[in-house]
Amino acid sequence: MANSKQHQVNTSVALERCKSFTFDVNQQAESLRQWEQRYNQHSNGIFSGYLDELKLQGIHFFEEFTNRTLQQQCCVKHDNLWLGFSLQTQRPKINNSDVLAGQIMTRPSGIEFELITPPDFHIYGLVINKHSLDTEMIGADYDLWQNKSTHLQVSKPTSYVSYELAKLISLLLGNSNSPMGSTHLLKDSDPLRLNHLTPLISSKVADLLMQTEYQHHNLSVSQQTTQRVITDITEYIQETGNYPLTITELCQISNISRRALQYCFEQGLGISPIQYIRDCRLNEIRRILLSEDNQHSITDLALNFGFFHISTFNAYYKGLFGETPTQTIQRASHYHHPVISQTPPIAL
């Protein structure tokens, strides 16, 4: 029988956590829930593998490892969309087609596909539920939910997106066997922190998938619209003191689609909307750290402003300001008492 262990957290946010170790291809195939699939082994030796998975409010994150060459007949159940990718040098085949590095495979529910995986292979995956999440989570303009053709959609190569998704999945799973490391984002999370992190995680997935191109889109945004959108968001922050944490919030404030929002910021400021709002939050944190009456710890400030991983926050902060948050605190007193250099007047 497959060895498995499951950890569940009873909070207002649905969280299901399970890791299964298997020693037979049939056990491996049966480990994935919400799937119909059959595995055949095509390389010699004793099989071993594992499936590490987490379900969090409509998104099923998983990493799968198998040590033998497999032919997988797969079909996702219900109203779900599957996305799969791997960072390894050895590449899988999908419906007898090579999958290039950085490409993300997608398939909606009810459509069968075949996956050939090489030995000692790690694959990351997400299964997004149609009814649990807004269709904008994966870019409704791609219409991936309704793809009923025999052609399986594969994204353009995008190493950044696949790497960032793999890093997020590894942080959520905390798998010590993973090539990405073993830091556990949700380990020992209390209910309040979990409720705070869940929309940020969902938004992170949406932001990354929005950068994944499956086909060409011709979208033009006027200069007036660009200025109006940026002004609306800037004024909202100034008037409310609230910093939107997700793309969905930014779209609601500016009354514009996700893709149009992306175009506005790229054309108007040369950066993505998520970078803009991240820089705004970092600047506000810096102002607090430099204030004389600051009583907040760096970790608390980072979490309060939506940075759910402290090392990532530190990297963003140092990248923007050229110093760490700790260094900012250490020189805060010099900020309040600047040294003024006076040059004596030049004799005429």
Secondary structure, DSSP 4 states (H G I P E B T S, - for coil): --EEEEEE--SSS-EEEEEEEESSHHHHHHHSTTEEEEEEE-SSS---EEEEEEEETTEEEEEEEESS-EEEEEEE-SSEEEEEE--SSS--EETTEE--TT--EEEETT--EEEEE-SSEEEEEEEEETTTS-GGGG-GGG-GGG--SSSPEEPPP-HHHHHHHHHHHHHHH--TTSTT----SSTT--HHHHHHHHHHHHHHHHHHHHT--SS-------HHHHHHHHHHHHHHHHHH-----SHHHHHHHHT--HHHHHHHHHHHTSS-HHHHHHHHHHHHHHHHHHSTT----HHHHHHHTT---HHHHHHHHHHHHSS-HHHHHHTHHHHHS-----PPPPP-
